[in-house]
Amino acid sequence: MFPKNTWYVACTPDEIDGKPLGRTICNEQIVFFRAEQGKVAAVEDFCPHRGAPLSLGFVRDGQLVCGYHGLEMGCDGKCSSMPGQRVRGFPSIRAYPVVERHGFIWVWTGDAELADHDKIPELHWANSPDWAYGGGLYHIQCDYRLMIDNLMDLTHETYVHASSIGQPEIEEAAPDTKVNGEEVITSRHMENIPAPPFWQAALRGNNLADDVPVDRWQICRFTPPSHVLIEVGVAHAGKGGYDAPAEFKASSIVVDFITPETETSIWYFWGMARNFNPQDQALTDRIREGQGQIFAEDLEMLESQQKNLLKYPDRQLLKLNIDGGGVQARRIIDRLLKEEAAPPADTAEAS
């Protein structure tokens, strides 16, 4: 259903400030917390004493304390102590590879021996003073692949987001989809069109005229397991579009990290990184608020779509040219799932 030998965004650092966080990821119940020296840790959300969720406890001196009877757990999943009891011989619970990087906490839910920190995507905008980022989190009741489909085909903006970023010119511009290794890229370019309300506000935020024709672009980049980064922007028409000098455009990267919770629910980490007026916190807040409202419009559609698909599991869905990005992304996911399900080479040879 979803690859496990990979890194997913589990949470943001503020979510574990001063308290543990319980979160289900890829059907794994995990608790995240700050261990000794502030190191991030992740273990099963299960106390080996009586099965209580450890996330209902608290952190003391870098140890995770069960809120039921006080059993203490270390970041390695081993029992360290319990008032008046000998517990060091208790069986360990599972510990998960976890890394704090780029303003997110990443978890590996598969084989811990395969966890490679170098496979966490490089996010240049997350570590540069020339960029500003604002985002949020939505919990959505849908298959993670439906969200990938949604983000790789932005035709729906004309209808779902008609009052903010949608406009007829989107569906009139044919998308171009390419596959580069494990990356799927779907692009749209529109020329000499009016800027929709969201982008009018962005132009004003960059001290540019908002009442002139613009060239607009959308470049969606999928990478496994479920990350979609979208280069978006507008430039004053005739100034070079995507390649226009900075003084004529407002452009950003829409950040979408989709983390499966179960087969039919996700944690959706969304945001926008921009490289114009990065020091303007008020602008960051306005963009985050506007983007949050836009993504909230997707929520009802995706959850209703999921209900329909569950109700009619045998219905065959149509595929159009606009679906190319999502189709190619699913092919990559299917290949990864097949590779994970395959027996190890030495086992296959022995059989």
C-alpha positions as CSV (number, residue, x, y, z in Angstrom):
1,M,0.0,0.0,0.0
2,F,2.8,2.4,0.9
3,P,6.6,2.0,0.8
4,K,8.2,1.7,4.3
5,N,11.9,1.7,3.5
6,T,11.9,5.5,3.0
7,W,11.8,8.7,5.0
8,Y,8.5,10.4,5.8
9,V,7.8,13.7,7.5
10,A,6.5,12.7,10.9
11,C,5.9,16.1,12.5
12,T,7.4,19.5,13.1
13,P,9.7,20.3,16.0
14,D,7.1,22.5,17.8
15,E,4.8,19.5,18.0
16,I,7.1,17.8,20.5
17,D,8.1,20.9,22.5
18,G,7.8,19.8,26.2
19,K,5.6,16.8,25.6
20,P,5.6,13.5,23.6
21,L,3.5,13.2,20.5
22,G,1.7,10.1,19.4
23,R,1.2,9.7,15.7
24,T,0.2,6.8,13.4
25,I,2.4,6.6,10.3
26,C,2.1,3.8,7.7
27,N,-0.1,1.9,10.2
28,E,2.7,2.1,12.8
29,Q,1.7,3.7,16.2
30,I,4.8,5.8,17.1
31,V,5.5,8.3,19.9
32,F,8.0,11.1,19.2
33,F,9.8,13.0,22.0
34,R,13.0,14.9,23.0
35,A,15.5,12.6,24.6
36,E,18.8,13.5,26.3
37,Q,20.5,16.7,25.0
38,G,17.3,17.5,23.0
39,K,17.9,14.6,20.6
40,V,14.7,13.6,18.8
41,A,13.6,10.0,19.4
42,A,10.8,7.7,18.2
43,V,9.6,4.4,19.7
44,E,6.5,2.3,19.6
45,D,3.6,4.0,21.3
46,F,3.1,1.0,23.6
47,C,4.2,0.5,27.2
48,P,5.5,-3.1,27.7
49,H,4.0,-3.1,31.2
50,R,0.3,-2.9,30.5
51,G,0.1,-1.7,26.9
52,A,-0.8,1.9,27.6
53,P,0.1,4.5,25.0
54,L,3.4,6.1,26.0
55,S,2.3,9.3,24.3
56,L,-0.1,9.8,27.3
57,G,2.9,10.2,29.5
58,F,5.7,12.8,29.8
59,V,9.4,13.3,29.4
60,R,11.7,13.6,32.4
61,D,15.5,13.9,32.1
62,G,15.4,12.7,28.5
63,Q,13.4,9.6,29.4
64,L,9.9,8.8,28.3
65,V,7.7,8.2,31.4
66,C,4.5,6.2,31.0
67,G,1.6,8.1,32.3
68,Y,0.0,5.0,33.8
69,H,2.5,3.5,36.2
70,G,5.7,5.5,35.7
71,L,7.7,3.0,33.6
72,E,10.6,4.9,32.0
73,M,11.8,4.2,28.5
74,G,15.0,5.3,26.7
75,C,15.3,6.5,23.1
76,D,16.5,3.0,22.2
77,G,13.2,1.4,23.3
78,K,14.8,-0.2,26.4
79,C,13.2,0.1,29.9
80,S,15.4,2.1,32.1
81,S,13.5,2.3,35.5
82,M,10.2,2.2,37.3
83,P,9.5,3.3,40.9
84,G,10.0,0.4,43.3
85,Q,10.4,-2.2,40.5
86,R,13.1,-4.0,38.6
87,V,12.4,-3.6,34.9
88,R,15.7,-3.6,33.1
89,G,15.0,-7.1,32.0
90,F,11.8,-6.1,30.3
91,P,11.8,-6.7,26.5
92,S,12.5,-3.7,24.5
93,I,10.0,-2.0,22.3
94,R,10.8,-1.0,18.7
95,A,12.8,2.1,18.1
96,Y,12.6,3.9,14.8
97,P,15.3,5.8,12.9
98,V,14.4,9.5,13.2
99,V,16.2,12.6,12.0
100,E,15.5,16.3,12.6
101,R,16.4,18.2,9.4
102,H,15.2,21.2,7.4
103,G,12.7,22.2,10.0
104,F,10.9,18.8,10.0
105,I,11.3,15.5,11.9
106,W,11.7,12.6,9.5
107,V,11.0,8.9,10.4
108,W,11.9,5.6,8.7
109,T,9.2,3.0,9.2
110,G,10.9,0.1,7.4
111,D,14.0,-1.9,8.0
112,A,16.2,0.2,10.4
113,E,19.4,-1.2,8.9
114,L,18.5,0.3,5.5
115,A,17.9,3.8,6.9
116,D,20.3,6.2,5.1
117,H,20.3,9.8,6.2
118,D,21.6,10.8,2.8
119,K,18.2,9.8,1.3
120,I,16.4,12.6,3.1
121,P,15.7,15.2,0.4
122,E,17.8,18.3,0.2
123,L,15.7,21.4,0.7
124,H,17.8,24.4,-0.3
125,W,15.2,26.9,0.7
126,A,14.9,25.5,4.2
127,N,18.4,26.6,5.2
128,S,18.9,29.9,3.4
129,P,18.2,33.4,4.7
130,D,17.2,34.4,1.2
131,W,14.0,32.3,1.6
132,A,11.0,32.5,3.9
133,Y,8.7,29.5,4.7
134,G,5.3,29.3,6.2
135,G,3.1,26.2,6.4
136,G,0.8,24.0,8.3
137,L,-0.7,20.5,8.8
138,Y,-4.0,18.9,7.8
139,H,-5.3,15.5,8.7
140,I,-7.3,14.2,5.7
141,Q,-9.3,11.0,5.3
142,C,-8.1,9.8,2.0
143,D,-5.6,7.5,0.3
144,Y,-2.2,9.3,0.0
145,R,-2.1,8.6,-3.7
146,L,-5.3,10.6,-4.2
147,M,-3.5,13.6,-2.8
148,I,-0.5,13.0,-5.2
149,D,-3.0,12.8,-8.1
150,N,-4.5,16.1,-7.0
151,L,-1.1,17.9,-6.8
152,M,0.2,16.5,-10.1
153,D,-2.8,17.6,-12.0
154,L,-3.7,21.3,-11.2
155,T,-6.5,21.4,-13.7
156,H,-8.8,21.2,-10.7
157,E,-7.8,24.7,-9.6
158,T,-10.2,26.2,-12.2
159,Y,-13.1,24.6,-10.3
160,V,-12.1,23.9,-6.7
161,H,-10.1,27.1,-6.2
162,A,-12.1,29.4,-8.5
163,S,-11.9,32.4,-6.1
164,S,-8.2,32.3,-5.3
165,I,-5.8,30.6,-7.8
166,G,-8.1,29.1,-10.4
167,Q,-8.7,30.5,-13.8
168,P,-9.9,29.0,-17.2
169,E,-6.5,29.5,-18.7
170,I,-5.1,26.6,-16.6
171,E,-7.3,24.0,-18.3
172,E,-6.7,25.6,-21.7
173,A,-2.9,25.0,-21.3
174,A,-1.9,21.5,-22.1
175,P,0.4,19.9,-19.4
176,D,3.7,18.3,-20.3
177,T,4.8,15.3,-18.3
178,K,8.3,13.8,-18.2
179,V,9.9,11.1,-16.1
180,N,13.5,11.5,-15.0
181,G,14.6,8.5,-13.0
182,E,12.4,8.5,-9.9
183,E,11.2,12.0,-10.5
184,V,8.0,12.9,-12.4
185,I,7.7,16.5,-13.7
186,T,4.5,17.9,-15.0
187,S,4.6,21.5,-16.3
188,R,2.2,24.1,-17.5
189,H,3.0,27.6,-18.9
190,M,0.5,30.3,-19.6
191,E,1.2,33.5,-21.3
192,N,-0.4,37.0,-21.3
193,I,-3.2,36.2,-18.9
194,P,-4.8,38.0,-16.0
195,A,-3.4,37.2,-12.5
196,P,-5.9,35.5,-10.2
197,P,-6.5,37.0,-6.8
198,F,-3.9,35.0,-4.9
199,W,-1.2,36.0,-7.4
200,Q,-2.4,39.6,-7.5
201,A,-1.7,39.7,-3.8
202,A,1.7,38.1,-4.3
203,L,2.7,40.7,-6.9
204,R,1.7,43.5,-4.4
205,G,3.8,41.7,-1.8
206,N,6.8,42.0,-4.1
207,N,6.0,45.7,-4.8
208,L,4.9,45.0,-8.4
209,A,1.8,46.1,-10.3
210,D,-1.0,43.6,-10.0
211,D,-3.3,44.9,-12.7
212,V,-1.3,44.0,-15.8
213,P,-1.2,40.8,-17.9
214,V,1.2,38.1,-16.6
215,D,2.9,34.9,-17.7
216,R,2.2,32.1,-15.2
217,W,3.9,28.7,-14.6
218,Q,3.3,25.5,-12.6
219,I,6.0,22.9,-12.5
220,C,5.0,19.9,-10.3
221,R,7.8,17.6,-9.2
222,F,7.0,14.2,-7.6
223,T,9.7,12.2,-5.8
224,P,9.0,9.1,-3.8
225,P,7.6,8.1,-1.5
226,S,5.0,10.9,-1.6
227,H,6.7,14.3,-1.9
228,V,5.5,16.9,-4.3
229,L,7.2,20.3,-4.7
230,I,5.6,22.7,-7.1
231,E,7.4,25.7,-8.6
232,V,4.7,28.4,-9.1
233,G,4.7,32.0,-10.0
234,V,3.8,34.9,-12.3
235,A,5.8,37.5,-14.1
236,H,4.8,40.6,-15.9
237,A,3.9,39.5,-19.4
238,G,6.7,39.7,-22.0
239,K,9.5,39.8,-19.4
240,G,10.6,36.1,-19.8
241,G,8.0,34.2,-17.8
242,Y,9.7,31.5,-15.6
243,D,13.1,33.0,-16.5
244,A,12.2,36.6,-15.9
245,P,14.5,38.7,-13.8
246,A,13.5,38.8,-10.1
247,E,12.3,42.4,-10.3
248,F,9.4,41.4,-12.6
249,K,8.0,38.4,-10.9
250,A,6.6,36.7,-7.8
251,S,7.5,33.1,-7.5
252,S,7.5,30.4,-4.9
253,I,7.8,26.7,-4.1
254,V,4.6,25.0,-2.9
255,V,5.8,22.3,-0.4
256,D,3.7,19.2,-0.1
257,F,4.8,16.3,2.1
258,I,2.2,13.6,2.2
259,T,2.6,11.0,5.0
260,P,0.3,8.0,5.1
261,E,-1.4,7.4,8.4
262,T,-3.5,4.4,7.2
263,E,-4.7,3.1,3.9
264,T,-7.4,5.8,3.8
265,S,-5.9,8.7,5.9
266,I,-2.9,11.0,5.7
267,W,-0.9,13.7,7.5
268,Y,-0.6,16.5,5.0
269,F,2.3,18.9,5.7
270,W,1.8,21.9,3.4
271,G,3.6,25.2,3.0
272,M,5.1,27.8,0.7
273,A,8.7,28.9,0.4
274,R,9.4,32.2,-1.3
275,N,12.5,34.2,-2.2
276,F,11.0,37.7,-2.4
277,N,10.9,39.9,0.6
278,P,11.8,37.0,2.9
279,Q,12.3,39.3,5.9
280,D,8.6,40.4,5.8
281,Q,7.0,38.2,8.5
282,A,3.6,39.8,7.9
283,L,3.7,38.8,4.3
284,T,4.6,35.2,5.3
285,D,1.7,35.1,7.6
286,R,-0.7,36.4,5.0
287,I,0.5,33.9,2.4
288,R,0.3,31.1,4.9
289,E,-3.3,32.0,5.7
290,G,-4.3,32.3,2.1
291,Q,-2.6,29.0,1.2
292,G,-4.2,27.3,4.2
293,Q,-7.7,28.4,2.9
294,I,-6.8,27.1,-0.6
295,F,-5.8,23.7,0.6
296,A,-8.8,23.5,2.9
297,E,-10.9,23.6,-0.3
298,D,-9.3,20.4,-1.4
299,L,-10.2,18.6,1.8
300,E,-13.9,18.1,1.2
301,M,-13.3,17.0,-2.4
302,L,-10.7,14.4,-1.5
303,E,-12.6,13.0,1.4
304,S,-15.7,12.7,-0.6
305,Q,-13.8,11.1,-3.5
306,Q,-12.4,8.5,-1.0
307,K,-15.9,7.7,0.2
308,N,-17.1,7.1,-3.3
309,L,-14.2,4.9,-4.2
310,L,-14.7,2.8,-1.1
311,K,-18.4,2.5,-1.9
312,Y,-17.8,1.5,-5.5
313,P,-14.5,-0.4,-5.4
314,D,-15.0,-2.1,-8.8
315,R,-15.7,1.0,-10.8
316,Q,-13.0,1.7,-13.4
317,L,-11.8,5.3,-13.5
318,L,-11.0,7.1,-16.7
319,K,-7.6,8.4,-17.5
320,L,-7.0,11.6,-19.6
321,N,-3.8,13.3,-20.7
322,I,-4.1,15.6,-17.7
323,D,-3.6,12.5,-15.4
324,G,-0.1,11.8,-16.8
325,G,1.8,13.0,-13.7
326,G,-0.3,11.1,-11.2
327,V,-0.2,7.9,-13.4
328,Q,3.6,8.0,-13.7
329,A,4.0,8.7,-9.9
330,R,1.8,5.7,-9.1
331,R,4.0,3.5,-11.4
332,I,7.1,4.5,-9.4
333,I,5.3,3.8,-6.1
334,D,4.1,0.4,-7.5
335,R,7.7,-0.5,-8.5
336,L,9.0,0.4,-5.0
337,L,6.3,-1.7,-3.4
338,K,7.2,-4.6,-5.6
339,E,10.8,-4.3,-4.7
340,E,10.1,-4.2,-1.0
341,A,7.9,-7.3,-1.2
342,A,10.5,-9.3,-3.1
343,P,12.5,-11.8,-1.0
344,P,16.2,-11.0,-0.4
345,A,18.6,-12.1,-3.2
346,D,20.2,-14.8,-1.1
347,T,16.8,-16.2,-0.1
348,A,15.6,-16.2,-3.7
349,E,18.8,-18.0,-4.9
350,A,18.4,-20.7,-2.2
351,S,14.9,-21.5,-3.2
